């Protein structure tokens, strides 16, 4: 088995490659001060805005936001994987790439994973060939009836599991595959006599891929009579339902391009959108969205459009999803299609433009909740029920500012005194053991320029990281994305690892952070050392002072809640904390 490329070889390539020379093979560059400028190869533009910085070994387009280092440029323009880009550049530089051997534990774990992936790969090929054969005529006829185009079928490797109990089993046995491994992959089911039979029979097959394009499971739709209508692979060492979204591997580039992800419920909803040229879409495979799903989505975008059926089940699914997106700080919209159609039916009837119009005018999830769940024009009993249902939802909103605004709007909609709303929410939090509210945190879409400036200083001047670490400055950040990046820089510094932007940019998963950091770096001048010191000290002061201001504001809100609830013990504790913070803040001035 092949090992991975040693890190020291990747470091050598990164240090020796000249990004200006590399980019010049694809783009005509002209010197412009400290940078080189050319027309972006990733989007059409009349005025060149593609900038390459030789000193930092990075590139950034001020038009479309694309940016990174030599590896990411080659991956983007050459449609390569990271290992392919590394090997390509190694060849250019004449660097040999020996592969380190895995430890026995690594080898066993990866061997097992590779074995299960190979089994799924063989099964996907078998099902795809079966769909094209006479045995797959029923499946092909069904896809034709649903209007699924040949190119969509090929893109998603759709297949067919023929009728019979041993078709796949016998095929895998001919391929020298352990039937026990096929069972572990969820393709076969064991019998009492120790033999195995096919799990999927007489079904249209949908290979389920991870974000890297590996087939990790399957979904199967019955053709004809039979239950269940849809059958998915059981969870396995390579497949966990709550961590994967169908189609995401195929949609990544479109999501980055459009900066939003459309989420649908089923396979055919997704395929129908692809049929009409809409590719920034993924499906939940009929399962409820999880925190792992939302964290996965955050790698690629901070904007989501949730498209669910207009029936009671679809609305219930939307309601369950709201708190997840609010907790994680994503901008989420609720798309309930007109005339009760699902995305498949709607786009087939009305077309692509009508569907995109529905996406464009979709309401924010909070607005949807207020309009559809709380509603208007209710009698007293219905308002009381709506009020009770809203309490845990409000208490679950992590962002203090957003929760504050939401309480105001709920009070207005239900005709309830706002002080009563706040008092009941405070009681709800206490009954749930809710932790004390932190200062309001920024979402990925509102990056703080002062915090971004400090991150840039940490990259430009690693010697300053120790002071930031000792002072626990990152705990004062209001941007989760920037705080996470800062913590990774501190950890790298503690280990003696480099923190140059060209080396860490590929590890920055948040698109907004990556773009802003690259933009700030290629635009920055070179102030003298004394000025850099003053800027650094001023930046630390601003971040700390703002944190104390937010903390004091949060204490005032909690103190008001405690007073309204008549909790004198809590009031005294909060007053003491407020005084302590005031003294600390004065010392930082």
N, C-alpha and C positions, 0 to 999 in steps of 0.2 A: 504494500500500500504506500502511496506517495505521501510524504510529509508536507508540512507547509513551508513557505519561504522564510528563512531566518530573518529576524528583525534587523540585524546588523547590515544585511545586504540591502534591505529596503532603505535603511538610513544612508547607506553609501550612494545608492541611486539618487535619492532625494538631494544629497549634497552636491553631486556631480552634474546633474542635469541642469541645463540652462533653459528656463521656461520661455525666454524670448526666442531662442533658436527653435524650440519645439513648436511654439505657436506660429512662428513665421512660416512653417511648412504648410500651414492651412490658411493663414490670414496675412495680408499685407500690413505691416506695422510701420509707423513713423514715430521718431523720437519726439516727445513733447515734455520738456523739463525732466523730472525724475522718472517719468513713465513712458510707455510706448502705447500709441493709440491706433486702432483699426476698426473696421466694420465687424460687428458681431456675427460669428458664423452660426449662431443659434436662433436668431430671429432677423426679420427684415427691418432695415433702418436706413434712413436717408443721411443722417448725420452720424459719423462714427462715435461710438460711446464705449467701445470695448477697450479696456485698459489693462495693460500688463506691467507689473512692477518687478524689475529685475532684482532689486535689492532684497525684497521680501519673497521673491519667487512665487507670486500669486497673480491671479487675474480676476477682474470683476467687470461686468457689463452694467453700466448705469441705466441702460434701457430696459433689459429684461430681468436683471438681478442675478443672472448666472455668475458663478465665481468659484474659485478653488485653487488647487495647485496643479502641478504637471500631471499627476496621476488622474485627478478628477477631470482635467481637460481631455485627456486621451480617452477616458471611459465614456465621456459624453459625446465627443465628436466621432469616435471610432466604435461606439456601441460595445465597449469591452467591459469585462468584469475587472475587479481590482487585480487579481492575480495575472490576468492577461495583460493589463497595462504595465504591471511591474516587469513581467517577462519581456514585453516589447521594448521597454526602455533599457532593460539590462542588455538586450541584444545590441541596441544602438551604442551603448557605452562599452561593450565588450566585457561585461561583468558576468561571471559564472554564478549560477544559483544552486548550490548544493542544498538539499532538503534535510532538515534535522529529523532524526528518528523520534517517534512518539514514545512516551513512557508506556509500560504495559497497561496501566489503567486507562490512559488516553486512547491507546490503540484498541482495547476491548470495547470501550464506549463508542468510539467512532466506527469501529468495525461493525458493531451491531446496528448503528444508525445507517451506515452506508448499505448494509445488507437489506434493511427494511426499505430504504429508498430504491434500491435496485429491484426488489420484488414489486414495488408499486409502479416503477418505470416499465417493467415487463408487462404488468397487468394493463397499464394504460395503453401500451402499444397493441396488446391483444384485443382490447375492447374497441380501439379505433379501427383496426383491421376488420373486426367482426361487423362493425357498422357499415363498412363498404362492401361486405360480402352478402350473398343471398340470405344468410342467417340473420342479417341485420335489417332486412327489408321493412319490418314493422317499425323499427326505430327510425329509419330514414324517412318513411312515410309520415311519421308523426312530426319530425322536424320540418318537413316540407309543409305540412299542414299549419304549423305554427309560424311559417315564414322565415325560419332561421337560414341565413345565407351560408353558402359553402365556406367562405372565408372566415366567418364567425365560428363555424364548426371546427375548422382547422386550427384557428387561434386558440380555442379552449380545449382542443383535443377530445371532443365529445366522442363517445363510443357506445357500444351496445353489448350487454351481457346476454348471450343466447339462452334459450330455454334449455333446461337440463341441470343435473346436479354435479357434473364432474368436468365440465368444459374447461374452465380456468384451471382447476386442480390438475388435470392431465397435461395441460399446456405447460404449467410451471414445473411439473415433474420432468417433462421432456427437456426443460431448460436447466435441469440439475438444481432446482431451487428446493431448499428444505421446506416441506409442507408445514412444519412447526413454525418456521419464520413467516410463512404466508398467513398462518393463523394469527401470529402476533401482530401482523400488519392489518388484520381485520378483514382479509379477503376470503379466508376459509373458516369453516366452523367444524370443530371436532365432534366425532360421533363416539358413542359408548364403546364401540369395538376398536377404537384407536385410529380409525380412518378419518378422512376429512371430506367435506362437501362445500360447494360454492355458496357463499353468502348472497351474492347478487345473481338473480336469474330473471330473464325476460324483462330487463330494465334498461332504460336509456341511462348511460353512465356519464357523470360529470367528475373528472379528476379535480381534486382540491389541492391547490399548491400553497406552499409557504411563500413568504415575501421574496425568497430567492429563486422561485420558480421550480422548486422540487415538489414532486407529487407526494403528498403525505397522507392522503385519504381519498375516499370516493363518496359521491352521492349518487343514488340511483332512483329513477322514477319508473314506477310500474307502467307497462304498456298493456292495456286491457284491464280485466278485473283482478282484484287482489288488494290486500292490505299489508303493510301501510303503503300509502300512495308514494311517499318519499322515504327512502331508507339511507341513512348515512353510516359510514364506517364507525365502529366503536372507537373510543379513545385508545391510544397506543403510545409507546415511547416516543413517537415522532409526531403525534397528533393530539392536540387538546382543543376541543371545540371553542372554548371561550377565549382562545388566543389567536384565532385565524379568521379572516374574512375572505369569502370566495371572490376571486377576480382581482384582489389587491395587487398581486404580482404583475398582472398585465396592465394595471391602471396607473402605476407609480409615475411615469413620465407625464401623463395627462393631468394627474393631480397637481404635480409641481407646476405645470404650464398654466392651469386654470386657477390654481391656489384654492381649490375647494374639492371636497369629496361628496358625491351623491351616494347615499346608502339606501339600498332597497332590500326587500325581504327574501326574494327567492331567485333561483337560477334563471328562470325565463324572463323575469323582470330585467335582470342584468343583460342577458343576451339580446333582448329586444332593443335596449338602449344602444348596445354596440352595433346592432344592425343598422341603426340610424346615425351612426357616427359619433355617439356620445360615449367617451371612453373613461372619464374620471368617475367611475362608479364601482362599488363593491357591494356584496350581498351578505346578509347575516345567516343564511342557510336555515332560516326558520327558528333560530335560537335568539334569546334575549341578549341585548348588548351587555357587555361586562366592562369592568374597569380596565381589564387587559386589552379589550378591543379599543377603548378610548385612548389608552396610552400608545397603542400601536398606530392609531390614526394620527396622533400628535407628532409622530416622526416625520410626517409628510405634509401636514397642513394644519392650520388652526381654525379652518372654516368647514362646516359640515351642513349638508342639507339632508334631513331625514325624511325619506319618502315611504310612507306606510299606507296601507289600505284605509279607506274611509269608514270601514265598519268598526264595531265596538272593539274588536280585538286589536285592530291597527291603532286606534286612538289610545287604548290601554298601553300598547307597546311604546308609543310616543311618551306618555306620561312617565313610564318607568325609566325612560332614557334621560329625562330632563336633569335629574340630580347628578348623574354621572358627568354630563358635559359641563354643568355649572361648577362641580367640584374641580374639574380639570382645567377650567378656564378656556374652553373652546367656544367659538362663536357658532352656535347651532340654530338652524331654522327648521320649522315644521312644514312639510309639504303634504297637504291633504288635497289630492287631485279632485277636480270638479267632476260632477256626475258619477261619483262613487267608483271610478275605474282604478284598477291598479296600473302601475307604470307600463306594463306590457300592453294592456288593452288601450290605455290612453294614447300612447305614442303611435300605436298601429292605426288608431282611428283619426287622431288629430295631427300627427306629424311631429318632427323634431322641434320646430320653432315654437309651437304651442307648448310643448313640454318645457322648453327652456324658459318661456315666459312664466310658467307656473313656478319654476325654481327661483326666478328673479324676484317675484313678488311674495315669496314665502315669508311667513311671520317668524320672528325670533321665538324660541321655545317659551320664554317667560310670557310673551304676549299671547301665545297660543294657550298657555295654561290659564291665564286670566280670562280670555275670551271664551274658551271652550269648556274648561273644567269648572271654573267659578261661575262664569256666565252672568247674565243680567235678567231682570224681570222675574225673579223667583219669589215665591211666597216665603213666609217667615221660617217654616220648617226646612225648606230646601236651602235657604241661606245659612241656617244653622249647620246643616249637614256639610255644606260646601266649606264653611268656616272651619269646622272640625277637621275636614280632610286636608285643608291647606296648611294647618299648623305644623305637622311634621315636615312638610315640603319646605316651608319657609325656614324652619329651624335647621334644615339640612344644607342650606345655601352657605358655602364656605366663605365667600367674599363678603366682608362686613358691609361695604358700601352697596353692593348689589342687593344684599338682604334688606338693608335700610330702605332703599328705593322700592323694593318689592312690597314691603309692609305698607308703605304709603299708598301704593296703587290698589292693593287688596282692600284696605280700609275704605278707600274711595269707592271701589266697585260694589262692595257689600253694604255700604252705608253704615259702617261701624266706626266708633271713635278710635282714632289712631293710637291713643295711649292704651286702650284696651287690647289692641292687636299686639303692641309691644310687650305688654304685661303677660299675655297668654303665651306668646312665643318664648319669653324668658322662662316661664314655668315649664314649657315643653322641653326646652334645652336642659333644665335642671332635672326633669324626670328621666331624660335619656342619658344623663351623665355626660352632657355635651362639654367638651373641653373649652376653656376660655378662648374667646375669639382673638386671633392674631391680628396685627395691623393689616389693612386691606392690601392684597397682593395684586400685582399687575398681570394681565394675561399676555400671551405671546405677541399679541398685536400691538401692545403699547410699551415698547422697550424704553426704559428710562435712559436718557442721554448721559447723565452723570455716571450711572452704574456702568453703562457701555464704555465710557471713557476710562473708568478704573480697570475694567477687564483688558482694554487695549494696553494700558500701562503695565499690567501684569505680564502680558505677552512681550511687549517691547523691552521691559526692564525686569527680568526675572528676580533680580536681587531685592526688589521691593515686596515680593510675595511673602517673605518671612514676616515683615512688619504687618502686613494685612492679616496673615494667619494669627500672629500673636494678639492682635487687637480684635480678633473675631469680627472683622468688618463685614464679612459676607452675610452674617446673620441679620444685618440691617438692610439687606437688599429687599426691594419690593417686587422684583421680577424673578419668578421661579426659574425661568430659562437661563437668565444671566447668573443667578446664584449657583445653579447646577454646574454651569461651565466654569465659574470661578472655583468651585470646590474641586473640580477635576484638575484644574491648574495647580491648586495647592497640593493635591495628592501627588501629582507628577513631580512637583518641586521637592517634596519630602523624599521622594525616591531617587532624586538626582537626575530625573529625566528632563529632556528639553521641552520648552513650551513655545517654540517658534510657530507662528501662524501657519506657515506652509505645511507644517507637520500635523497640526491639530485640526485644521479646517475640515478634513473629511470626517472627524469624529463629532463635529457640531451638527446634531441631527435637526435642530430647530432652524427652519429655513429663514425666518425673519432675523434671527441672531446672526446666522452665517452671512447673510447679505449685508446687514448693517456693519458688521465687523470688517468685512472686506472693503466696503465702501469707505469706512472711516480710515482704514489703513492706507489705501491707495491715494486718499485725498490729503492725508496728514503731512504737515511740514516737518522740519527738524529743529525744534527750539533748543537753545543752549541748556547746559546742565542746571544752572541756577534757576532758570525759568521752569524747567521740568520739575524741579523740587517744589517750587511754589505751587504749580498746578496740582501736583500729587497731594500736597498737604491740604490744599483748598478742597480737592475732591473728597478726601476722607472726611473733612469737617462737614461738608454739605450732606454726605450720606448719613452720617451719625445724627446730625441735627434734624434731618427730616424724619429719621426713624423715631427719635424722641417725640417729635411733634405728632406723628401718627399714633404712637403708643399712648400719649396723653389724651388724644382724641378718643381712642378706643376705651380708655379708662373712664372717660366722662360718660360714654354710652352705657358701659356696664354699671357705673355708679347710678345712673338714672334708672336702669332696670331694677337694681337692688332696692332703690328707694321706693319704686312703684310696687315692688313685691313685699315691702315691709321687712326686708332682711337686714337688720341693723348690724349683725356680726359681719356680713359681707361688706356693708358700707364702710365700717371701720377698717377692714383689711384693705379695701381699695383706696381709701384716703391715705393710709400709711404708704402704700405702693406709689401713689401719685406724688407724695412729698419726696420720697426717695428718688424717683425719676427726675424730679425738678432739680434736686441737688446735683445729680449726675450730669444733667444737661448743662448746668452752669459751669461745671468743671471742664466740659468739652469746648466751651466757647473761647 
